Amino acid sequence: MNKKQMAGYAACDYIKDNMILGLGTGSTAYYMVERLGQLVKEGLHIKAVATSNATAELAKSLHIELLDINDISSIDLAIDGVDEIDANFNAIKGGGGALFREKIVANLAKEVIWIMDDSKLVDSIGAFPLPIEVVIYGYKHLISRFAEMNLNPVLRMKDGKPFITDNHNYIIDLHLKAPLDLKTLNDLKTISGVVETGLFLNKCNRIIVGSDELKIIDNLNK
């Protein structure tokens, strides 16, 4: 079992019968959904909302019942991966392009668990590019503004074309260095055209880290 699988499978130990779950996106979350499918097959009764079309397709293939997020008032438990996280539980997410939906789900959840391999633990976040989801209309003006702020913006591309999120937006990745000015970067979402940032500041209750030995670290400030 690799480190990501170790963390993904361990997170499923926190799932209880009849929960409404938030299912994350990415390579580590994939293993969590895979294990959840096994548990559903064995008789676990849950319902879930997905943070991306890719996760929704995987969940459907495993016969996990999905709900429309507009039809629920809260989520019992959200489980998702991270791209970087520090000792204060501040994280960068959105490498898979699902940051907006991931943040909506995290905000609705009564409990949040981030899962990862040990390479994602850092002293200070910032080495991983910070994703900013933006509307397509006028995106070049946002790139120019971010450049004026010395944020080193790069439009995310895929197969030679701009990457398009499940919400039909673009992503501008900011190539920065640790430590980050968290307040300034978090305030970018107040700029017209910015949908959301990939900063997830102290949003999780617990992290599960796949390493040589499994690590489970509770956030005592939540």
CORBEL-V36256 format. One record per backbone hydrogen bond with DSSP energy under -1.0 kcal/mol. NH is the residue of the N-H (numbers start at 1). CO is the residue of the C=O. E is the energy in kcal/mol with one decimal. If there is no record, write none. Layout:
nh->{NH;NH}
co->{CO;CO}
e->{E;E}
This chain:
nh->{6;7;8;9;10;11;13;14;15;18;19;21;22;23;24;30;32;33;34;35;36;37;38;39;40;41;42;43;44;47;48;49;51;56;57;58;59;60;61;62;63;64;67;71;72;75;76;77;78;79;80;83;84;85;86;89;91;92;93;97;102;103;104;105;106;107;108;110;113;114;115;116;118;120;121;122;130;132;133;134;135;139;141;142;143;144;145;146;147;148;149;150;151;154;156;158;161;163;165;168;170;172;173;174;175;176;182;185;186;187;188;189;190;191;194;195;196;198;200;205;206;207;208;209;210;215;217;219;222}
co->{2;3;4;5;6;7;10;11;12;45;16;47;77;49;79;26;28;29;30;31;32;33;34;35;36;37;38;40;39;19;65;21;23;52;53;54;55;56;57;58;60;59;48;68;69;108;20;20;111;22;113;92;92;120;90;86;200;84;198;94;98;99;100;101;102;103;104;75;78;206;80;208;210;117;118;85;174;172;196;170;193;136;138;138;139;140;141;142;143;144;145;147;146;173;171;161;158;156;169;165;134;132;154;130;152;174;180;181;182;183;185;186;187;188;191;133;133;131;91;112;112;217;114;215;116;209;207;205;219}
e->{-2.5;-2.0;-2.6;-2.7;-1.9;-1.8;-1.6;-1.9;-1.3;-4.5;-1.5;-2.7;-2.5;-2.9;-2.0;-1.7;-1.3;-2.5;-2.4;-2.4;-2.4;-2.4;-1.4;-2.1;-2.5;-2.0;-1.4;-1.4;-2.5;-2.2;-2.0;-2.5;-1.7;-2.1;-2.4;-2.0;-2.8;-2.5;-2.0;-1.0;-1.6;-2.6;-3.1;-2.3;-1.1;-2.0;-1.7;-1.5;-2.5;-2.5;-2.1;-2.6;-1.3;-2.2;-2.0;-1.8;-2.6;-2.0;-2.4;-1.4;-2.6;-2.2;-2.1;-2.4;-2.3;-2.4;-1.3;-2.9;-2.9;-2.2;-2.8;-1.9;-1.8;-1.9;-1.0;-2.6;-2.4;-1.7;-2.3;-2.7;-2.5;-2.0;-1.0;-1.1;-2.2;-2.1;-2.1;-2.9;-2.2;-2.1;-1.2;-1.8;-2.3;-2.0;-2.9;-3.6;-1.7;-2.5;-2.5;-2.1;-2.5;-2.9;-3.0;-2.7;-2.2;-1.0;-1.4;-2.3;-2.6;-1.9;-1.1;-1.1;-2.0;-2.1;-2.2;-3.0;-1.3;-1.8;-2.9;-2.7;-1.3;-2.5;-2.4;-3.4;-3.2;-2.6;-2.6;-2.8;-1.5}
